[in-house]
């Protein structure tokens, strides 16, 4: 089981989209700046806004790439408010 996750920092008012097998653990890594070359090192106040369960890593990676390709804050906020959009995207894959 894998997850697509979206985190948000109020400090820099930005979202980050990723995939993982353990969203809470990954959130802690982002807040501790474990990923020193990552965009998320810009803040320490990341909080989970969405965790979307997928049946496998391939689907989670597909959704992550899809959302990142959109390059749209509006789209990310729409997904947070209506996560079923992600199911629709996977069904058309």
C-alpha positions in Angstrom: 0.0 0.0 0.0 1.3 3.4 -0.9 0.0 7.0 -0.5 0.0 10.2 -2.4 0.4 13.0 0.1 0.1 16.8 0.0 1.7 18.9 2.6 1.5 22.7 3.2 3.7 25.3 4.9 2.0 28.3 6.3 5.3 30.1 6.6 6.0 30.1 2.9 2.4 29.4 1.8 3.4 26.6 -0.6 2.3 23.0 -1.2 4.4 19.9 -1.8 3.2 16.7 -3.4 4.9 13.4 -2.8 4.4 9.6 -2.5 5.3 7.3 0.3 4.4 4.1 2.2 4.2 6.0 5.5 2.9 9.6 5.3 3.3 10.6 9.0 7.0 9.4 9.0 7.7 11.3 5.7 6.1 14.4 7.2 8.5 14.2 10.1 11.4 13.8 7.7 10.4 17.0 5.8 10.0 19.0 9.0 13.5 17.8 10.2 15.1 18.8 6.9 16.2 15.2 6.3 16.1 15.9 2.6 18.8 18.5 2.5 18.5 19.2 -1.3 14.7 19.2 -1.3 12.4 22.2 -1.8 10.8 21.4 1.6 13.9 22.5 3.5 12.6 26.1 3.1 10.2 25.6 6.1 9.8 23.6 9.3 6.0 23.9 9.7 4.8 21.4 7.1 1.4 19.8 7.8 -0.5 17.1 6.0 -3.4 18.3 3.9 -4.2 15.1 2.1 -3.3 11.4 2.3 -4.7 9.4 -0.6 -4.3 5.6 -0.4 -3.4 3.7 -3.6 -3.1 0.0 -4.1 0.6 0.1 -5.2 3.6 2.4 -5.6 3.1 2.7 -9.4 -0.3 4.4 -9.0 1.0 6.7 -6.3 3.9 7.7 -8.6 1.5 8.2 -11.5 -0.7 10.5 -9.4 2.3 12.4 -8.0 3.7 13.1 -11.5 0.2 14.0 -12.8 -0.4 16.6 -10.1 3.1 18.0 -10.4 2.7 18.3 -14.2 -0.4 20.4 -13.7 1.8 23.1 -11.9 -1.4 24.5 -10.4 -2.1 25.6 -6.8 -5.8 25.8 -7.8 -5.7 22.1 -8.9 -4.0 21.0 -5.7 -6.6 22.8 -3.6 -9.4 21.3 -5.6 -7.9 17.8 -4.9 -7.6 18.5 -1.2 -11.3 19.5 -1.1 -12.5 16.7 -3.4 -10.0 13.7 -3.2 -12.3 11.6 -5.4 -10.8 13.5 -8.3 -7.7 11.3 -7.9 -9.8 8.1 -8.2 -11.2 9.5 -11.4 -7.7 10.2 -12.7 -6.6 6.7 -11.9 -9.6 5.1 -13.5 -8.7 6.8 -16.8 -5.1 5.8 -16.7 
